[in-house]
Amino acid sequence: MTVKLMLSFALLLSKLLDTTGTYHYPPHPWRSVKNLKPVVLP
């Protein structure tokens, strides 16, 4: 359940970044999610 929520959150974040056009330099939260992904899915 938590993994699904995190995935949806990441997708939403990526979509938001895509719309804003700041995908070139991702913010700290995005980096945090990317760092958490491997921890959740070893």
PDB file with one MODEL, atoms N, CA, C and O in Angstrom:
MODEL        1
ATOM      1  N   MET A   1       0.849  -1.199   0.000  1.00  0.00           N
ATOM      2  CA  MET A   1       0.000   0.000   0.000  1.00  0.00           C
ATOM      3  C   MET A   1       0.891   1.259   0.000  1.00  0.00           C
ATOM      4  O   MET A   1       0.633   2.220  -0.725  1.00  0.00           O
ATOM      5  N   THR A   2       1.936   1.224   0.825  1.00  0.00           N
ATOM      6  CA  THR A   2       2.820   2.393   0.906  1.00  0.00           C
ATOM      7  C   THR A   2       3.616   2.564  -0.386  1.00  0.00           C
ATOM      8  O   THR A   2       3.857   3.684  -0.838  1.00  0.00           O
ATOM      9  N   VAL A   3       4.021   1.429  -0.975  1.00  0.00           N
ATOM     10  CA  VAL A   3       4.811   1.491  -2.211  1.00  0.00           C
ATOM     11  C   VAL A   3       3.978   2.103  -3.327  1.00  0.00           C
ATOM     12  O   VAL A   3       4.460   2.924  -4.107  1.00  0.00           O
ATOM     13  N   LYS A   4       2.708   1.683  -3.388  1.00  0.00           N
ATOM     14  CA  LYS A   4       1.813   2.194  -4.432  1.00  0.00           C
ATOM     15  C   LYS A   4       1.621   3.705  -4.270  1.00  0.00           C
ATOM     16  O   LYS A   4       1.628   4.457  -5.244  1.00  0.00           O
ATOM     17  N   LEU A   5       1.451   4.122  -3.024  1.00  0.00           N
ATOM     18  CA  LEU A   5       1.254   5.545  -2.743  1.00  0.00           C
ATOM     19  C   LEU A   5       2.490   6.342  -3.144  1.00  0.00           C
ATOM     20  O   LEU A   5       2.386   7.424  -3.721  1.00  0.00           O
ATOM     21  N   MET A   6       3.658   5.791  -2.832  1.00  0.00           N
ATOM     22  CA  MET A   6       4.906   6.467  -3.157  1.00  0.00           C
ATOM     23  C   MET A   6       5.083   6.564  -4.670  1.00  0.00           C
ATOM     24  O   MET A   6       5.516   7.591  -5.192  1.00  0.00           O
ATOM     25  N   LEU A   7       4.741   5.481  -5.363  1.00  0.00           N
ATOM     26  CA  LEU A   7       4.868   5.463  -6.820  1.00  0.00           C
ATOM     27  C   LEU A   7       3.966   6.511  -7.444  1.00  0.00           C
ATOM     28  O   LEU A   7       4.379   7.240  -8.345  1.00  0.00           O
ATOM     29  N   SER A   8       2.731   6.584  -6.961  1.00  0.00           N
ATOM     30  CA  SER A   8       1.778   7.567  -7.487  1.00  0.00           C
ATOM     31  C   SER A   8       2.277   8.978  -7.197  1.00  0.00           C
ATOM     32  O   SER A   8       2.136   9.879  -8.024  1.00  0.00           O
ATOM     33  N   PHE A   9       2.856   9.158  -6.023  1.00  0.00           N
ATOM     34  CA  PHE A   9       3.390  10.463  -5.642  1.00  0.00           C
ATOM     35  C   PHE A   9       4.541  10.862  -6.561  1.00  0.00           C
ATOM     36  O   PHE A   9       4.637  12.007  -7.003  1.00  0.00           O
ATOM     37  N   ALA A  10       5.409   9.895  -6.838  1.00  0.00           N
ATOM     38  CA  ALA A  10       6.548  10.141  -7.730  1.00  0.00           C
ATOM     39  C   ALA A  10       6.051  10.496  -9.125  1.00  0.00           C
ATOM     40  O   ALA A  10       6.585  11.393  -9.778  1.00  0.00           O
ATOM     41  N   LEU A  11       5.023   9.784  -9.573  1.00  0.00           N
ATOM     42  CA  LEU A  11       4.460  10.039 -10.899  1.00  0.00           C
ATOM     43  C   LEU A  11       3.885  11.439 -10.957  1.00  0.00           C
ATOM     44  O   LEU A  11       4.088  12.172 -11.925  1.00  0.00           O
ATOM     45  N   LEU A  12       3.159  11.804  -9.898  1.00  0.00           N
ATOM     46  CA  LEU A  12       2.552  13.138  -9.834  1.00  0.00           C
ATOM     47  C   LEU A  12       3.640  14.212  -9.845  1.00  0.00           C
ATOM     48  O   LEU A  12       3.517  15.233 -10.522  1.00  0.00           O
ATOM     49  N   LEU A  13       4.699  13.963  -9.088  1.00  0.00           N
ATOM     50  CA  LEU A  13       5.803  14.920  -9.015  1.00  0.00           C
ATOM     51  C   LEU A  13       6.459  15.081 -10.379  1.00  0.00           C
ATOM     52  O   LEU A  13       6.748  16.196 -10.814  1.00  0.00           O
ATOM     53  N   SER A  14       6.689  13.957 -11.048  1.00  0.00           N
ATOM     54  CA  SER A  14       7.327  14.002 -12.367  1.00  0.00           C
ATOM     55  C   SER A  14       6.446  14.753 -13.351  1.00  0.00           C
ATOM     56  O   SER A  14       6.936  15.509 -14.190  1.00  0.00           O
ATOM     57  N   LYS A  15       5.126  14.535 -13.238  1.00  0.00           N
ATOM     58  CA  LYS A  15       4.185  15.211 -14.130  1.00  0.00           C
ATOM     59  C   LYS A  15       4.214  16.717 -13.874  1.00  0.00           C
ATOM     60  O   LYS A  15       4.190  17.523 -14.805  1.00  0.00           O
ATOM     61  N   LEU A  16       4.267  17.075 -12.596  1.00  0.00           N
ATOM     62  CA  LEU A  16       4.319  18.486 -12.218  1.00  0.00           C
ATOM     63  C   LEU A  16       5.599  19.132 -12.748  1.00  0.00           C
ATOM     64  O   LEU A  16       5.584  20.253 -13.257  1.00  0.00           O
ATOM     65  N   LEU A  17       6.694  18.405 -12.616  1.00  0.00           N
ATOM     66  CA  LEU A  17       7.977  18.922 -13.092  1.00  0.00           C
ATOM     67  C   LEU A  17       7.954  19.078 -14.603  1.00  0.00           C
ATOM     68  O   LEU A  17       8.504  20.034 -15.148  1.00  0.00           O
ATOM     69  N   ASP A  18       7.311  18.125 -15.275  1.00  0.00           N
ATOM     70  CA  ASP A  18       7.228  18.161 -16.731  1.00  0.00           C
ATOM     71  C   ASP A  18       6.432  19.380 -17.192  1.00  0.00           C
ATOM     72  O   ASP A  18       6.782  20.024 -18.181  1.00  0.00           O
ATOM     73  N   THR A  19       5.353  19.690 -16.463  1.00  0.00           N
ATOM     74  CA  THR A  19       4.501  20.821 -16.834  1.00  0.00           C
ATOM     75  C   THR A  19       5.221  22.137 -16.570  1.00  0.00           C
ATOM     76  O   THR A  19       5.118  23.079 -17.355  1.00  0.00           O
ATOM     77  N   THR A  20       5.947  22.194 -15.462  1.00  0.00           N
ATOM     78  CA  THR A  20       6.651  23.427 -15.116  1.00  0.00           C
ATOM     79  C   THR A  20       7.899  23.593 -15.979  1.00  0.00           C
ATOM     80  O   THR A  20       8.335  24.712 -16.250  1.00  0.00           O
ATOM     81  N   GLY A  21       8.467  22.468 -16.405  1.00  0.00           N
ATOM     82  CA  GLY A  21       9.650  22.527 -17.257  1.00  0.00           C
ATOM     83  C   GLY A  21      10.937  22.645 -16.460  1.00  0.00           C
ATOM     84  O   GLY A  21      11.954  23.106 -16.978  1.00  0.00           O
ATOM     85  N   THR A  22      10.895  22.228 -15.198  1.00  0.00           N
ATOM     86  CA  THR A  22      12.097  22.296 -14.362  1.00  0.00           C
ATOM     87  C   THR A  22      12.657  20.887 -14.155  1.00  0.00           C
ATOM     88  O   THR A  22      13.185  20.557 -13.093  1.00  0.00           O
ATOM     89  N   TYR A  23      12.525  20.070 -15.198  1.00  0.00           N
ATOM     90  CA  TYR A  23      13.006  18.691 -15.102  1.00  0.00           C
ATOM     91  C   TYR A  23      14.533  18.644 -15.216  1.00  0.00           C
ATOM     92  O   TYR A  23      15.154  17.628 -14.905  1.00  0.00           O
ATOM     93  N   HIS A  24      15.121  19.739 -15.659  1.00  0.00           N
ATOM     94  CA  HIS A  24      16.568  19.790 -15.845  1.00  0.00           C
ATOM     95  C   HIS A  24      17.277  19.673 -14.496  1.00  0.00           C
ATOM     96  O   HIS A  24      18.243  18.923 -14.353  1.00  0.00           O
ATOM     97  N   TYR A  25      16.789  20.417 -13.520  1.00  0.00           N
ATOM     98  CA  TYR A  25      17.402  20.331 -12.191  1.00  0.00           C
ATOM     99  C   TYR A  25      16.316  20.024 -11.158  1.00  0.00           C
ATOM    100  O   TYR A  25      15.644  20.927 -10.660  1.00  0.00           O
ATOM    101  N   PRO A  26      16.150  18.707 -10.836  1.00  0.00           N
ATOM    102  CA  PRO A  26      15.123  18.276  -9.883  1.00  0.00           C
ATOM    103  C   PRO A  26      15.388  18.807  -8.484  1.00  0.00           C
ATOM    104  O   PRO A  26      16.540  18.867  -8.052  1.00  0.00           O
ATOM    105  N   PRO A  27      14.324  19.198  -7.763  1.00  0.00           N
ATOM    106  CA  PRO A  27      14.451  19.710  -6.399  1.00  0.00           C
ATOM    107  C   PRO A  27      14.846  18.627  -5.412  1.00  0.00           C
ATOM    108  O   PRO A  27      14.981  17.458  -5.776  1.00  0.00           O
ATOM    109  N   HIS A  28      15.030  19.023  -4.162  1.00  0.00           N
ATOM    110  CA  HIS A  28      15.447  18.080  -3.129  1.00  0.00           C
ATOM    111  C   HIS A  28      14.426  16.970  -2.882  1.00  0.00           C
ATOM    112  O   HIS A  28      14.813  15.810  -2.743  1.00  0.00           O
ATOM    113  N   PRO A  29      13.126  17.297  -2.825  1.00  0.00           N
ATOM    114  CA  PRO A  29      12.120  16.254  -2.582  1.00  0.00           C
ATOM    115  C   PRO A  29      12.196  15.139  -3.609  1.00  0.00           C
ATOM    116  O   PRO A  29      12.086  13.961  -3.272  1.00  0.00           O
ATOM    117  N   TRP A  30      12.385  15.522  -4.872  1.00  0.00           N
ATOM    118  CA  TRP A  30      12.443  14.511  -5.940  1.00  0.00           C
ATOM    119  C   TRP A  30      13.641  13.594  -5.727  1.00  0.00           C
ATOM    120  O   TRP A  30      13.550  12.379  -5.905  1.00  0.00           O
ATOM    121  N   ARG A  31      14.776  14.202  -5.340  1.00  0.00           N
ATOM    122  CA  ARG A  31      15.982  13.423  -5.096  1.00  0.00           C
ATOM    123  C   ARG A  31      15.754  12.480  -3.918  1.00  0.00           C
ATOM    124  O   ARG A  31      16.230  11.345  -3.909  1.00  0.00           O
ATOM    125  N   SER A  32      15.016  12.973  -2.928  1.00  0.00           N
ATOM    126  CA  SER A  32      14.729  12.173  -1.736  1.00  0.00           C
ATOM    127  C   SER A  32      13.924  10.938  -2.125  1.00  0.00           C
ATOM    128  O   SER A  32      14.208   9.830  -1.668  1.00  0.00           O
ATOM    129  N   VAL A  33      12.915  11.141  -2.976  1.00  0.00           N
ATOM    130  CA  VAL A  33      12.066  10.028  -3.420  1.00  0.00           C
ATOM    131  C   VAL A  33      12.900   9.022  -4.192  1.00  0.00           C
ATOM    132  O   VAL A  33      12.744   7.813  -4.024  1.00  0.00           O
ATOM    133  N   LYS A  34      13.784   9.526  -5.038  1.00  0.00           N
ATOM    134  CA  LYS A  34      14.634   8.642  -5.836  1.00  0.00           C
ATOM    135  C   LYS A  34      15.554   7.833  -4.934  1.00  0.00           C
ATOM    136  O   LYS A  34      15.843   6.670  -5.216  1.00  0.00           O
ATOM    137  N   ASN A  35      16.011   8.447  -3.853  1.00  0.00           N
ATOM    138  CA  ASN A  35      16.893   7.766  -2.914  1.00  0.00           C
ATOM    139  C   ASN A  35      16.120   6.740  -2.087  1.00  0.00           C
ATOM    140  O   ASN A  35      16.678   5.733  -1.651  1.00  0.00           O
ATOM    141  N   LEU A  36      14.837   7.006  -1.878  1.00  0.00           N
ATOM    142  CA  LEU A  36      14.008   6.119  -1.070  1.00  0.00           C
ATOM    143  C   LEU A  36      13.558   4.904  -1.868  1.00  0.00           C
ATOM    144  O   LEU A  36      13.338   3.832  -1.305  1.00  0.00           O
ATOM    145  N   LYS A  37      13.423   5.070  -3.174  1.00  0.00           N
ATOM    146  CA  LYS A  37      12.948   3.991  -4.033  1.00  0.00           C
ATOM    147  C   LYS A  37      13.744   2.697  -3.851  1.00  0.00           C
ATOM    148  O   LYS A  37      13.150   1.645  -3.614  1.00  0.00           O
ATOM    149  N   PRO A  38      15.070   2.751  -3.955  1.00  0.00           N
ATOM    150  CA  PRO A  38      15.862   1.532  -3.787  1.00  0.00           C
ATOM    151  C   PRO A  38      15.708   0.917  -2.402  1.00  0.00           C
ATOM    152  O   PRO A  38      15.845  -0.296  -2.237  1.00  0.00           O
ATOM    153  N   VAL A  39      15.425   1.751  -1.411  1.00  0.00           N
ATOM    154  CA  VAL A  39      15.267   1.245  -0.043  1.00  0.00           C
ATOM    155  C   VAL A  39      13.968   0.458   0.074  1.00  0.00           C
ATOM    156  O   VAL A  39      13.915  -0.584   0.727  1.00  0.00           O
ATOM    157  N   VAL A  40      12.912   0.977  -0.575  1.00  0.00           N
ATOM    158  CA  VAL A  40      11.616   0.303  -0.523  1.00  0.00           C
ATOM    159  C   VAL A  40      11.646  -0.957  -1.376  1.00  0.00           C
ATOM    160  O   VAL A  40      11.102  -1.993  -0.994  1.00  0.00           O
ATOM    161  N   LEU A  41      12.292  -0.856  -2.542  1.00  0.00           N
ATOM    162  CA  LEU A  41      12.386  -2.003  -3.443  1.00  0.00           C
ATOM    163  C   LEU A  41      13.848  -2.417  -3.595  1.00  0.00           C
ATOM    164  O   LEU A  41      14.531  -2.002  -4.531  1.00  0.00           O
ATOM    165  N   PRO A  42      14.315  -3.245  -2.653  1.00  0.00           N
ATOM    166  CA  PRO A  42      15.722  -3.665  -2.691  1.00  0.00           C
ATOM    167  C   PRO A  42      16.016  -4.619  -3.856  1.00  0.00           C
ATOM    168  O   PRO A  42      17.154  -5.060  -4.021  1.00  0.00           O
TER     169      PRO A  42
ENDMDL
END
